[in-house]
Amino acid sequence: MLQMFCSFFGTMMFSTLFNVQRRYYFGCGLAGMLGWMGYYLAQPHLSSAVCCFIGTVMIVLSSRIMATRLKCPITVFLIAGIFPIVPGARVYHTAYNLVAGDMIAAASYGLSALQDAFGIVLGIVCVLSLPGSWFGNKNQRNRNQN
């Protein structure tokens, strides 16, 4: 429960940095919370990269649905929603170990961060390649009927 609250509130506050309109704060928080819960629930069973993929799929699905319903760009929810699963600590540890001279640890953290980033990108691409008509996009439906 605490994980859900923190991811929701943190994502909602992070969206203020991007000057998101107030009426979209709840949606941004919801996208981040859903993504973190997907990541968190898969974590004991799967690798970090696969968890990032699952979390990102949940974020992008919820972002597409909210963007269609609220008639706003998907990036409003997507950018803020990805905040909880970005591998920032791994990138930090990579840079720290590079500066400290521990190349083996830097390579390990760097590879892990790249795998997580690849999972995030793959999740975004997979969901955005789905037709817009699946999410209630009327313009997409009208184009397909003509």
DSSP file (Angstrom, degrees, kcal/mol; ACC not computed):
  #  RESIDUE AA STRUCTURE BP1 BP2  ACC     N-H-->O    O-->H-N    N-H-->O    O-->H-N    TCO  KAPPA ALPHA  PHI   PSI    X-CA   Y-CA   Z-CA
    1    1 A M     >        0   0    0      0, 0.0     4,-2.4     0, 0.0     5,-0.2   0.000 360.0 360.0 360.0 -41.8    0.0    0.0    0.0
    2    2 A L  H  >  +     0   0    0      1,-0.2     4,-2.8     2,-0.2     5,-0.2   0.887 360.0  54.4 -64.1 -38.6    2.9    2.4    0.8
    3    3 A Q  H  > S+     0   0    0      2,-0.2     4,-2.4     1,-0.2     5,-0.2   0.912 109.2  48.1 -60.8 -42.6    4.5    1.5   -2.5
    4    4 A M  H  > S+     0   0    0      2,-0.2     4,-2.4     1,-0.2    -2,-0.2   0.935 113.2  46.8 -63.7 -46.5    1.3    2.5   -4.3
    5    5 A F  H  X S+     0   0    0     -4,-2.4     4,-3.0     1,-0.2     5,-0.3   0.930 113.6  47.6 -62.3 -46.5    0.9    5.7   -2.4
    6    6 A C  H  X S+     0   0    0     -4,-2.8     4,-2.7     1,-0.2     5,-0.3   0.906 113.6  46.7 -65.0 -41.7    4.6    6.8   -2.9
    7    7 A S  H  X S+     0   0    0     -4,-2.4     4,-2.0    -5,-0.2     5,-0.2   0.900 115.6  46.7 -68.1 -38.3    4.6    6.0   -6.6
    8    8 A F  H  X S+     0   0    0     -4,-2.4     4,-2.2    -5,-0.2    -2,-0.2   0.964 118.2  40.3 -64.3 -52.4    1.3    7.8   -7.1
    9    9 A F  H  X S+     0   0    0     -4,-3.0     4,-2.4    -5,-0.2     5,-0.2   0.899 115.8  50.9 -66.7 -41.7    2.3   10.9   -5.1
   10   10 A G  H  X S+     0   0    0     -4,-2.7     4,-2.2    -5,-0.3    -1,-0.2   0.907 112.6  45.7 -63.0 -42.7    5.9   11.0   -6.5
   11   11 A T  H  X S+     0   0    0     -4,-2.0     4,-1.9    -5,-0.3    -1,-0.2   0.895 111.6  52.2 -67.6 -39.7    4.7   10.8  -10.1
   12   12 A M  H  X S+     0   0    0     -4,-2.2     4,-0.6    -5,-0.2    -2,-0.2   0.913 112.9  44.5 -62.7 -42.0    2.1   13.4   -9.5
   13   13 A M  H >X S+     0   0    0     -4,-2.4     3,-0.8     1,-0.2     4,-0.5   0.857 109.8  56.0 -70.5 -34.8    4.7   15.8   -8.0
   14   14 A F  H >X S+     0   0    0     -4,-2.2     3,-1.2     1,-0.2     4,-0.6   0.849  98.5  62.4 -64.9 -33.2    7.1   15.0  -10.8
   15   15 A S  H ><>S+     0   0    0     -4,-1.9     5,-1.7     1,-0.3     3,-0.6   0.747  91.4  66.4 -66.1 -21.7    4.5   16.0  -13.4
   16   16 A T  H X<5S+     0   0    0     -3,-0.8     3,-1.4    -4,-0.6    -1,-0.3   0.815  92.0  62.1 -67.6 -27.9    4.6   19.5  -11.9
   17   17 A L  H <<5S+     0   0    0     -3,-1.2    -1,-0.2    -4,-0.5    -2,-0.2   0.788 103.0  50.0 -65.8 -26.1    8.2   19.8  -13.2
   18   18 A F  T <<5S-     0   0    0     -3,-0.6    -1,-0.3    -4,-0.6    -2,-0.2   0.228 115.6-115.5 -96.4  13.5    6.9   19.4  -16.7
   19   19 A N  T < 5 +     0   0    0     -3,-1.4     2,-0.2     1,-0.2    -3,-0.2   0.865  49.2 177.0  55.1  40.6    4.2   22.1  -16.3
   20   20 A V      < -     0   0    0     -5,-1.7    -1,-0.2     1,-0.1     5,-0.1  -0.525  37.7-101.7 -70.7 140.7    1.4   19.6  -16.7
   21   21 A Q    >   -     0   0    0     -2,-0.2     3,-2.1     1,-0.1     4,-0.3  -0.324  29.4-115.8 -64.0 148.3   -2.0   21.2  -16.3
   22   22 A R  G >  S+     0   0    0      1,-0.3     3,-1.4     2,-0.2     4,-0.5   0.811 111.3  64.4 -57.3 -33.4   -3.6   20.5  -12.9
   23   23 A R  G 3  S+     0   0    0      1,-0.3    -1,-0.3     2,-0.1     4,-0.3   0.671 103.0  49.7 -68.8 -13.2   -6.5   18.6  -14.4
   24   24 A Y  G <> S+     0   0    0     -3,-2.1     4,-2.3     1,-0.1    -1,-0.3   0.431  82.2  93.8-101.8  -1.0   -4.0   15.9  -15.6
   25   25 A Y  H <> S+     0   0    0     -3,-1.4     4,-2.6    -4,-0.3     5,-0.2   0.918  85.5  49.9 -57.8 -45.7   -2.2   15.4  -12.2
   26   26 A F  H  > S+     0   0    0     -4,-0.5     4,-2.5     1,-0.2    -1,-0.2   0.919 110.9  49.4 -61.8 -43.4   -4.4   12.5  -11.2
   27   27 A G  H  > S+     0   0    0     -4,-0.3     4,-2.4     2,-0.2    -1,-0.2   0.886 110.6  50.2 -63.2 -39.4   -3.9   10.7  -14.5
   28   28 A C  H  X S+     0   0    0     -4,-2.3     4,-2.2     2,-0.2    -1,-0.2   0.931 112.4  47.1 -63.7 -45.0   -0.1   11.2  -14.3
   29   29 A G  H  X S+     0   0    0     -4,-2.6     4,-2.4     1,-0.2    -2,-0.2   0.890 111.4  51.4 -63.2 -39.4   -0.1    9.8  -10.8
   30   30 A L  H  X S+     0   0    0     -4,-2.5     4,-2.6    -5,-0.2     5,-0.2   0.908 109.0  50.2 -65.1 -42.4   -2.3    6.9  -11.8
   31   31 A A  H  X S+     0   0    0     -4,-2.4     4,-2.2     1,-0.2    -2,-0.2   0.930 112.9  46.4 -61.9 -45.3   -0.1    6.0  -14.8
   32   32 A G  H  X S+     0   0    0     -4,-2.2     4,-2.4     1,-0.2    -2,-0.2   0.893 112.7  50.1 -63.9 -39.9    3.0    6.0  -12.6
   33   33 A M  H  X S+     0   0    0     -4,-2.4     4,-2.4     2,-0.2    -2,-0.2   0.920 111.0  48.2 -65.9 -43.9    1.3    4.0   -9.9
   34   34 A L  H  X S+     0   0    0     -4,-2.6     4,-2.1     2,-0.2    -2,-0.2   0.911 113.0  48.5 -63.5 -42.0    0.1    1.3  -12.3
   35   35 A G  H  X S+     0   0    0     -4,-2.2     4,-2.2    -5,-0.2    -2,-0.2   0.919 112.3  47.7 -63.9 -43.8    3.6    1.0  -13.9
   36   36 A W  H  X S+     0   0    0     -4,-2.4     4,-3.3     1,-0.2    -2,-0.2   0.886 110.5  52.1 -65.9 -37.9    5.3    0.7  -10.5
   37   37 A M  H  X S+     0   0    0     -4,-2.4     4,-2.5     2,-0.2     5,-0.2   0.896 109.5  49.7 -67.1 -38.1    2.8   -1.9   -9.4
   38   38 A G  H  X S+     0   0    0     -4,-2.1     4,-1.4     2,-0.2    -2,-0.2   0.921 115.5  43.9 -62.0 -43.1    3.4   -3.9  -12.5
   39   39 A Y  H  X S+     0   0    0     -4,-2.2     4,-1.3     2,-0.2    -2,-0.2   0.936 115.4  47.9 -64.5 -48.0    7.2   -3.6  -11.9
   40   40 A Y  H  < S+     0   0    0     -4,-3.3    -2,-0.2     1,-0.2    -1,-0.2   0.877 111.7  48.2 -65.1 -41.3    6.9   -4.4   -8.2
   41   41 A L  H  < S+     0   0    0     -4,-2.5    -1,-0.2     1,-0.2    -2,-0.2   0.805 115.4  44.8 -72.3 -28.8    4.7   -7.4   -8.6
   42   42 A A  H >X S+     0   0    0     -4,-1.4     4,-2.1    -5,-0.2     3,-1.3   0.663  91.7  88.0 -85.4 -17.0    6.9   -9.0  -11.3
   43   43 A Q  T 3< S+     0   0    0     -4,-1.3    -1,-0.2     1,-0.3    -2,-0.1   0.829  82.8  51.8 -56.9 -41.8   10.1   -8.3   -9.4
   44   44 A P  T 34 S+     0   0    0      0, 0.0    -1,-0.3     0, 0.0    -2,-0.1   0.751 120.9  33.8 -68.3 -19.0   10.4  -11.5   -7.3
   45   45 A H  T <4 S+     0   0    0     -3,-1.3     2,-0.2    -4,-0.2    -2,-0.2   0.701 116.2  41.4-108.9 -24.0    9.9  -13.7  -10.4
   46   46 A L  S  < S-     0   0    0     -4,-2.1     2,-0.0     1,-0.1    -1,-0.0  -0.733  84.1 -87.7-127.6 169.2   11.5  -12.0  -13.3
   47   47 A S     >  -     0   0    0     -2,-0.2     4,-2.2     1,-0.1     5,-0.2  -0.261  43.0-107.4 -72.2 165.3   14.6  -10.0  -14.3
   48   48 A S  H  > S+     0   0    0      1,-0.2     4,-2.3     2,-0.2     5,-0.2   0.873 118.3  53.2 -62.8 -38.9   14.8   -6.3  -13.9
   49   49 A A  H  > S+     0   0    0      2,-0.2     4,-2.0     1,-0.2    -1,-0.2   0.902 110.1  46.8 -65.7 -40.6   14.6   -5.7  -17.7
   50   50 A V  H  > S+     0   0    0      2,-0.2     4,-2.5     1,-0.2    -1,-0.2   0.876 110.7  53.1 -68.7 -36.9   11.5   -7.8  -18.0
   51   51 A C  H  X S+     0   0    0     -4,-2.2     4,-2.8     2,-0.2    -2,-0.2   0.907 108.1  50.6 -62.8 -41.2    9.9   -6.0  -15.0
   52   52 A C  H  X S+     0   0    0     -4,-2.3     4,-2.5     2,-0.2    -2,-0.2   0.898 109.8  51.1 -62.1 -39.9   10.7   -2.7  -16.7
   53   53 A F  H  X S+     0   0    0     -4,-2.0     4,-2.5     2,-0.2    -2,-0.2   0.942 111.9  45.8 -61.7 -48.1    9.0   -4.0  -19.8
   54   54 A I  H  X S+     0   0    0     -4,-2.5     4,-1.9     1,-0.2    -2,-0.2   0.921 114.3  48.1 -63.0 -44.9    5.9   -5.1  -17.9
   55   55 A G  H  X S+     0   0    0     -4,-2.8     4,-2.1     1,-0.2    -1,-0.2   0.901 112.1  49.6 -62.0 -41.1    5.7   -1.8  -16.0
   56   56 A T  H  X S+     0   0    0     -4,-2.5     4,-3.0     2,-0.2     5,-0.3   0.892 107.0  54.5 -67.2 -39.4    6.1    0.2  -19.2
   57   57 A V  H  X S+     0   0    0     -4,-2.5     4,-2.5     1,-0.2     5,-0.2   0.921 110.1  47.4 -59.3 -42.9    3.4   -1.7  -21.0
   58   58 A M  H  X S+     0   0    0     -4,-1.9     4,-2.2     2,-0.2    -1,-0.2   0.895 113.0  49.0 -65.6 -38.8    1.0   -0.8  -18.1
   59   59 A I  H  X S+     0   0    0     -4,-2.1     4,-2.4     2,-0.2    -2,-0.2   0.938 113.9  44.4 -64.8 -47.2    2.1    2.8  -18.2
   60   60 A V  H  X S+     0   0    0     -4,-3.0     4,-2.6     2,-0.2     5,-0.2   0.891 112.7  51.5 -69.8 -38.5    1.6    3.2  -22.0
   61   61 A L  H  X S+     0   0    0     -4,-2.5     4,-2.1    -5,-0.3    -1,-0.2   0.953 114.3  42.8 -60.9 -48.3   -1.7    1.3  -22.0
   62   62 A S  H  X S+     0   0    0     -4,-2.2     4,-2.5    -5,-0.2     5,-0.2   0.877 113.7  53.0 -66.5 -35.4   -3.1    3.6  -19.3
   63   63 A S  H  X S+     0   0    0     -4,-2.4     4,-2.6     2,-0.2    -1,-0.2   0.899 109.0  48.8 -65.9 -40.5   -1.6    6.7  -20.9
   64   64 A R  H  X S+     0   0    0     -4,-2.6     4,-2.0     2,-0.2    -2,-0.2   0.912 112.9  47.5 -66.2 -41.0   -3.2    5.9  -24.2
   65   65 A I  H  X S+     0   0    0     -4,-2.1     4,-2.4    -5,-0.2    -2,-0.2   0.942 115.6  44.0 -65.6 -46.5   -6.6    5.3  -22.7
   66   66 A M  H  X S+     0   0    0     -4,-2.5     4,-2.8     1,-0.2    -2,-0.2   0.882 111.8  53.5 -67.4 -37.2   -6.4    8.5  -20.6
   67   67 A A  H  X>S+     0   0    0     -4,-2.6     5,-1.7    -5,-0.2     4,-0.7   0.892 112.0  45.5 -64.6 -38.1   -5.1   10.5  -23.5
   68   68 A T  H  <5S+     0   0    0     -4,-2.0     3,-0.3    -5,-0.2    -2,-0.2   0.927 116.6  44.3 -69.2 -44.9   -8.0    9.4  -25.7
   69   69 A R  H  <5S+     0   0    0     -4,-2.4    -2,-0.2     1,-0.2    -1,-0.2   0.888 121.3  38.0 -67.8 -39.8  -10.6   10.0  -23.0
   70   70 A L  H  <5S-     0   0    0     -4,-2.8    -1,-0.2    -5,-0.2    -2,-0.2   0.449 105.1-127.0 -94.0  -0.6   -9.3   13.4  -21.9
   71   71 A K  T  <5 +     0   0    0     -4,-0.7    -3,-0.2    -3,-0.3    -4,-0.1   0.950  66.6 117.9  55.0  57.8   -8.4   14.5  -25.4
   72   72 A C  S   <S-     0   0    0     -5,-1.7    -1,-0.2    -6,-0.1    -2,-0.1  -0.924  72.4 -74.5-142.4 166.7   -4.7   15.4  -24.7
   73   73 A P    >   -     0   0    0      0, 0.0     3,-1.1     0, 0.0     4,-0.4  -0.309  35.5-128.1 -65.0 147.7   -1.3   14.2  -26.0
   74   74 A I  T >> S+     0   0    0      1,-0.2     4,-2.5     2,-0.2     3,-0.9   0.783 103.3  71.6 -65.8 -27.1   -0.2   10.8  -24.7
   75   75 A T  H 3> S+     0   0    0      1,-0.2     4,-1.7     2,-0.2     5,-0.5   0.754  83.1  70.7 -64.6 -22.6    3.2   12.4  -23.7
   76   76 A V  H <> S+     0   0    0     -3,-1.1     4,-0.5     1,-0.2    -1,-0.2   0.922 115.0  24.1 -57.1 -44.0    1.4   14.2  -20.8
   77   77 A F  H <> S+     0   0    0     -3,-0.9     4,-2.3    -4,-0.4    -2,-0.2   0.793 120.2  58.8 -91.5 -32.7    1.0   10.9  -19.0
   78   78 A L  H  X S+     0   0    0     -4,-2.5     4,-1.7     2,-0.2    -3,-0.2   0.932 105.2  45.7 -68.1 -48.2    3.8    8.9  -20.5
   79   79 A I  H  X S+     0   0    0     -4,-1.7     4,-0.5     1,-0.2    -1,-0.2   0.938 120.0  39.9 -64.1 -47.0    6.7   11.0  -19.6
   80   80 A A  H >< S+     0   0    0     -4,-0.5     3,-0.9    -5,-0.5    -1,-0.2   0.878 113.4  56.3 -69.1 -35.9    5.6   11.5  -16.0
   81   81 A G  H 3< S+     0   0    0     -4,-2.3     4,-0.2     1,-0.2    -1,-0.2   0.787 100.7  56.6 -68.4 -28.1    4.4    7.9  -15.7
   82   82 A I  H >X S+     0   0    0     -4,-1.7     3,-1.4     1,-0.2     4,-0.9   0.670  81.9  93.4 -77.5 -15.6    7.8    6.4  -16.6
   83   83 A F  G X< S+     0   0    0     -3,-0.9     3,-0.8    -4,-0.5    -1,-0.2   0.841  79.4  53.2 -47.4 -46.0    9.5    8.3  -13.8
   84   84 A P  G 34 S+     0   0    0      0, 0.0    -1,-0.3     0, 0.0    -2,-0.1   0.778 113.6  41.4 -67.7 -23.3    9.3    5.5  -11.2
   85   85 A I  G <4 S+     0   0    0     -3,-1.4    -2,-0.2    -4,-0.2    -3,-0.1   0.440  79.3 118.9-106.7   2.6   10.9    2.8  -13.3
   86   86 A V  S << S-     0   0    0     -4,-0.9     2,-2.3    -3,-0.8     3,-0.4  -0.496  70.9-124.4 -66.2 133.3   13.7    4.7  -14.9
   87   87 A P     >  +     0   0    0      0, 0.0     4,-1.7     0, 0.0     5,-0.2  -0.295  58.1 144.1 -79.1  58.5   17.0    3.1  -13.9
   88   88 A G  H  >  +     0   0    0     -2,-2.3     4,-2.3     1,-0.2     5,-0.1   0.870  66.8  53.4 -66.1 -39.0   18.5    6.3  -12.5
   89   89 A A  H  > S+     0   0    0     -3,-0.4     4,-2.6     1,-0.2    -1,-0.2   0.885 108.3  50.9 -65.6 -37.8   20.4    4.6   -9.6
   90   90 A R  H  > S+     0   0    0      2,-0.2     4,-2.0     1,-0.2    -1,-0.2   0.890 109.9  49.3 -67.7 -38.0   22.1    2.2  -11.9
   91   91 A V  H  X S+     0   0    0     -4,-1.7     4,-2.3     2,-0.2    -2,-0.2   0.906 111.5  50.3 -65.9 -40.3   23.2    5.0  -14.2
   92   92 A Y  H  X S+     0   0    0     -4,-2.3     4,-2.8     1,-0.2    -2,-0.2   0.940 110.8  48.0 -61.1 -47.8   24.5    6.8  -11.1
   93   93 A H  H  X S+     0   0    0     -4,-2.6     4,-2.5     1,-0.2    -1,-0.2   0.843 109.6  54.5 -64.5 -32.8   26.4    3.8   -9.9
   94   94 A T  H  X S+     0   0    0     -4,-2.0     4,-1.9     2,-0.2    -1,-0.2   0.958 112.4  42.0 -62.7 -50.4   27.9    3.3  -13.4
   95   95 A A  H  X S+     0   0    0     -4,-2.3     4,-2.3     2,-0.2    -2,-0.2   0.903 114.3  52.3 -64.0 -41.2   29.2    6.9  -13.5
   96   96 A Y  H  X S+     0   0    0     -4,-2.8     4,-2.4     1,-0.2    -1,-0.2   0.931 111.4  45.5 -61.2 -47.0   30.4    6.6   -9.9
   97   97 A N  H  X>S+     0   0    0     -4,-2.5     5,-1.7     2,-0.2     4,-0.9   0.814 109.9  55.3 -70.1 -29.4   32.4    3.4  -10.5
   98   98 A L  H  <5S+     0   0    0     -4,-1.9     3,-0.4    -5,-0.2    -1,-0.2   0.934 112.2  42.9 -64.2 -45.3   33.8    4.8  -13.8
   99   99 A V  H  <5S+     0   0    0     -4,-2.3    -2,-0.2     1,-0.2    -1,-0.2   0.871 113.3  52.5 -67.7 -37.0   35.2    7.8  -11.8
  100  100 A A  H  <5S-     0   0    0     -4,-2.4    -1,-0.2    -5,-0.2    -2,-0.2   0.637 114.6-117.4 -75.3 -13.6   36.4    5.5   -9.0
  101  101 A G  T  <5S+     0   0    0     -4,-0.9     2,-1.3    -3,-0.4    -3,-0.2   0.525  72.4 132.3  91.7   6.1   38.2    3.3  -11.4
  102  102 A D     >< +     0   0    0     -5,-1.7     4,-2.1     1,-0.2    -1,-0.2  -0.696  25.7 172.5 -91.7  86.0   36.3    0.1  -10.8
  103  103 A M  H  > S+     0   0    0     -2,-1.3     4,-2.5     1,-0.2    -1,-0.2   0.810  71.5  56.5 -69.1 -31.6   35.6   -0.8  -14.4
  104  104 A I  H  > S+     0   0    0      2,-0.2     4,-2.1     1,-0.2    -1,-0.2   0.943 111.5  42.0 -67.0 -46.7   34.1   -4.2  -13.7
  105  105 A A  H  > S+     0   0    0      2,-0.2     4,-2.8     1,-0.2     5,-0.3   0.892 114.2  53.2 -65.7 -38.7   31.4   -2.8  -11.4
  106  106 A A  H  X S+     0   0    0     -4,-2.1     4,-2.6     1,-0.2    -2,-0.2   0.911 109.9  47.7 -62.7 -41.8   30.9    0.1  -13.9
  107  107 A A  H  X S+     0   0    0     -4,-2.5     4,-2.5     2,-0.2    -1,-0.2   0.895 112.2  50.1 -65.9 -39.4   30.4   -2.4  -16.7
  108  108 A S  H  X S+     0   0    0     -4,-2.1     4,-2.0     2,-0.2    -2,-0.2   0.946 115.3  41.4 -64.5 -49.1   28.0   -4.5  -14.6
  109  109 A Y  H  X S+     0   0    0     -4,-2.8     4,-2.5     1,-0.2    -2,-0.2   0.897 115.2  52.3 -65.1 -39.8   25.8   -1.5  -13.6
  110  110 A G  H  X S+     0   0    0     -4,-2.6     4,-2.3    -5,-0.3    -2,-0.2   0.909 109.6  47.8 -64.0 -42.7   26.0   -0.1  -17.1
  111  111 A L  H  X S+     0   0    0     -4,-2.5     4,-2.3     2,-0.2    -1,-0.2   0.906 112.2  50.0 -64.8 -41.0   24.8   -3.3  -18.7
  112  112 A S  H  X S+     0   0    0     -4,-2.0     4,-2.2    -5,-0.2    -2,-0.2   0.905 110.9  49.4 -63.2 -41.7   22.0   -3.6  -16.3
  113  113 A A  H  X S+     0   0    0     -4,-2.5     4,-2.4     1,-0.2    -2,-0.2   0.895 111.0  50.0 -65.1 -39.7   20.9    0.0  -16.9
  114  114 A L  H  X S+     0   0    0     -4,-2.3     4,-2.4     2,-0.2    -2,-0.2   0.893 109.5  51.0 -66.1 -39.2   21.0   -0.6  -20.7
  115  115 A Q  H  X S+     0   0    0     -4,-2.3     4,-2.2     2,-0.2    -2,-0.2   0.921 111.6  47.3 -63.4 -43.2   18.9   -3.7  -20.3
  116  116 A D  H  X S+     0   0    0     -4,-2.2     4,-2.1     2,-0.2    -2,-0.2   0.917 111.9  50.1 -63.7 -42.7   16.3   -1.8  -18.3
  117  117 A A  H  X S+     0   0    0     -4,-2.4     4,-2.5     1,-0.2    -2,-0.2   0.888 109.5  51.7 -63.1 -38.7   16.3    1.1  -20.8
  118  118 A F  H  X S+     0   0    0     -4,-2.4     4,-2.8     1,-0.2    -1,-0.2   0.896 107.9  52.1 -65.0 -39.6   15.8   -1.5  -23.6
  119  119 A G  H  X S+     0   0    0     -4,-2.2     4,-2.0     2,-0.2    -2,-0.2   0.890 110.4  48.8 -61.8 -39.4   12.9   -3.0  -21.7
  120  120 A I  H  X S+     0   0    0     -4,-2.1     4,-2.1     2,-0.2    -2,-0.2   0.937 113.3  45.9 -65.4 -47.2   11.3    0.5  -21.4
  121  121 A V  H  X S+     0   0    0     -4,-2.5     4,-2.6     1,-0.2     5,-0.2   0.916 112.2  50.9 -63.1 -43.5   11.8    1.3  -25.0
  122  122 A L  H  X S+     0   0    0     -4,-2.8     4,-2.5     1,-0.2    -1,-0.2   0.887 109.1  51.4 -63.3 -38.9   10.4   -2.1  -26.1
  123  123 A G  H  X S+     0   0    0     -4,-2.0     4,-1.9    -5,-0.2     5,-0.2   0.905 111.2  47.7 -63.4 -41.7    7.3   -1.6  -24.0
  124  124 A I  H  X S+     0   0    0     -4,-2.1     4,-2.5     2,-0.2    -2,-0.2   0.937 113.9  46.7 -64.1 -46.7    6.6    1.8  -25.5
  125  125 A V  H  X S+     0   0    0     -4,-2.6     4,-1.2     1,-0.2    -2,-0.2   0.907 110.6  52.5 -64.4 -42.7    7.1    0.6  -29.0
  126  126 A C  H  < S+     0   0    0     -4,-2.5     4,-0.2    -5,-0.2    -1,-0.2   0.923 115.5  39.0 -61.2 -45.2    4.9   -2.5  -28.5
  127  127 A V  H >< S+     0   0    0     -4,-1.9     3,-1.4     1,-0.2    -1,-0.2   0.891 113.7  53.4 -76.1 -38.2    1.9   -0.6  -27.1
  128  128 A L  H 3< S+     0   0    0     -4,-2.5    -1,-0.2     1,-0.3    -2,-0.2   0.691 100.2  63.7 -71.4 -15.4    2.2    2.4  -29.5
  129  129 A S  T 3< S+     0   0    0     -4,-1.2    -1,-0.3    -5,-0.2    -2,-0.2   0.584  82.2  99.8 -82.1  -8.7    2.2    0.0  -32.5
  130  130 A L  S <  S-     0   0    0     -3,-1.4     5,-0.1    -4,-0.2    -3,-0.0  -0.495  90.1 -93.1 -73.2 146.7   -1.3   -1.1  -31.6
  131  131 A P    >   -     0   0    0      0, 0.0     3,-1.3     0, 0.0     4,-0.3  -0.283  24.5-130.4 -62.3 144.2   -4.1    0.5  -33.6
  132  132 A G  G > >S+     0   0    0      1,-0.3     5,-1.9     2,-0.2     3,-1.5   0.753 102.5  71.2 -65.6 -24.5   -5.7    3.7  -32.1
  133  133 A S  G > 5S+     0   0    0      1,-0.3     3,-1.0     3,-0.2    -1,-0.3   0.742  86.9  65.6 -66.4 -21.2   -9.2    2.3  -32.6
  134  134 A W  G < 5S+     0   0    0     -3,-1.3    -1,-0.3     1,-0.2    -2,-0.2   0.724 103.6  46.9 -69.4 -20.5   -8.5   -0.2  -29.8
  135  135 A F  G < 5S-     0   0    0     -3,-1.5    -1,-0.2    -4,-0.3    -2,-0.2   0.226 126.5 -94.6-108.6  12.7   -8.4    2.7  -27.4
  136  136 A G  T < 5 +     0   0    0     -3,-1.0     2,-1.0     1,-0.2    -3,-0.2   0.692  65.3 160.5  85.9  19.3  -11.5    4.5  -28.5
  137  137 A N     >< -     0   0    0     -5,-1.9     4,-1.7     1,-0.2    -1,-0.2  -0.654  21.1-168.0 -77.4 105.1   -9.7    6.9  -30.9
  138  138 A K  H  > S+     0   0    0     -2,-1.0     4,-2.6     1,-0.2     5,-0.2   0.853  82.7  56.9 -66.3 -36.4  -12.6    8.0  -33.1
  139  139 A N  H  > S+     0   0    0      1,-0.2     4,-1.9     2,-0.2    -1,-0.2   0.904 107.4  48.7 -62.4 -40.4  -10.4    9.7  -35.7
  140  140 A Q  H  > S+     0   0    0      2,-0.2     4,-1.7     1,-0.2    -1,-0.2   0.896 111.7  49.8 -65.2 -40.1   -8.5    6.4  -36.3
  141  141 A R  H  X S+     0   0    0     -4,-1.7     4,-1.5     1,-0.2    -2,-0.2   0.909 109.7  50.5 -65.2 -42.3  -11.8    4.6  -36.6
  142  142 A N  H  X S+     0   0    0     -4,-2.6     4,-1.1     1,-0.2    -1,-0.2   0.880 109.3  51.0 -65.0 -38.2  -13.2    7.1  -39.2
  143  143 A R  H  < S+     0   0    0     -4,-1.9     3,-0.3     1,-0.2    -1,-0.2   0.886 109.7  50.2 -66.0 -38.2  -10.1    6.8  -41.3
  144  144 A N  H  < S+     0   0    0     -4,-1.7    -1,-0.2     1,-0.2    -2,-0.2   0.795 107.2  54.4 -71.5 -27.6  -10.3    3.0  -41.3
  145  145 A Q  H  <        0   0    0     -4,-1.5    -1,-0.2     1,-0.2    -2,-0.2   0.763 360.0 360.0 -77.9 -24.8  -13.9    3.0  -42.4
  146  146 A N     <        0   0    0     -4,-1.1    -1,-0.2    -3,-0.3    -2,-0.2   0.477 360.0 360.0 -77.6 360.0  -13.3    5.3  -45.5
